[in-house]
């Protein structure tokens, strides 16, 4: 069987690029180097949507791509304020077309960052981001801190390929040359591996980070005996570990971004890293989830000046999370149609948002059936990026990687579908 090497796994923000796959009869038969979940995605596509569908009388009927695209364009062109949401599990080339479509429609475009690492993006806009690449972590870091993140279960290859377990140029012993610290509200599987586990009371991360900053800057005497459920001596121990590290890194997840005070937590964590620069080399990095959620933020910033939650209703890009994010316009019932691409908001959004999403005309572009396709009016299946279609994606450290096409497919790519919808919209509006 032909073997394709250096395959980039289109699953999570790790974008592991050391995968090997064996292909036979235009199908992936064997995968080496991926985590269990990545392997499952590369191998299994039996549950996919097989044909475009339009809902009539409450029931789906199969149709051609041409009919589905035409109906999708009619829905979007007729809307006064459409919402275009998702984008995190497709390639940057599709993002480019989607953002142009949102501008032509005068709609709102948002990606899944608004319900996961949106607070991270907002914090970075305020205080910057002293970060690095995952390669630097692998080769140099001797102190790894996971804060509100559980990579053992969420990013299967992260520790083995990039951090604690990996063997680097200056850390040839792997975990023998490193220390692992986990800060979380519960003892996760990652925490069980740690040299130091700090259990924080829920929603008290901000207090703990502020206390650590005080200790690092020489004001330990003003810290009470306990902060956020953490004894002072543990905080002092962690502060000393950070100051004595040769190269430290904080990886933080949704346990930090979605707890109380949201972007303020991230600002404190980033400021802590900046404080540590008086003593050593330190960096910080968000543990991004979907494989190209970072990519959308990059492309959207290039094209609009803003990373997500962009509103084109004024005829120009307007950005105000809390007003222009997907849940904001759904909860206020402001949008009158929606296009969902490579996402499943019906499975993750608040109930009131999902109820309203089910009431308005809804178009979904996705390879797989999900809860959102069940409530859609038009469903358009697409080729699976990184398996049946090539394209560009951004790793969690903002390094762009090229996804390969491994097998041929009868399905259109996300980029092709969006280009044809855009072309139809321009015709309907008399702009082409």
Secondary structure, DSSP 8 states (H G I E B T S, - for coil): -EEEEEE---SBTT----EEEEEETTEEEEEES--HHHHHHHH--TTB--S-EEEETTEEEE--HHHHHHHHHHHHHH-SSEEEEE-TTS-HHHHHHHHHHHHHHT-EEEEGGGGTTHHHHHHHHHH------HHHHHHH-SEEEEES--HHHHSTTHHHHTSSS---SS-TTGGGG-EEEEEESS--TTGGG-SEEEE--TT-HHHHHHHHHHHHTT-GGGS-SEETTEEHHHHHHHHHHHHH-SEEEEEE-HHHHTSTTTHHHHHHHHHHHHHHTTTSEEEEEE---BTTHHHHHHHHHHHHSSSS-EE-TTSS-EE-TTTSSHHHHHHTT--SEEEEES--GGGTS-HHHHHHHHHSEEEEE-SB--HHHHT-SEEE----BTTTB-EEEE-TTS-EEEE---S--SS--HHHHHHHHHHHHHHHTT--
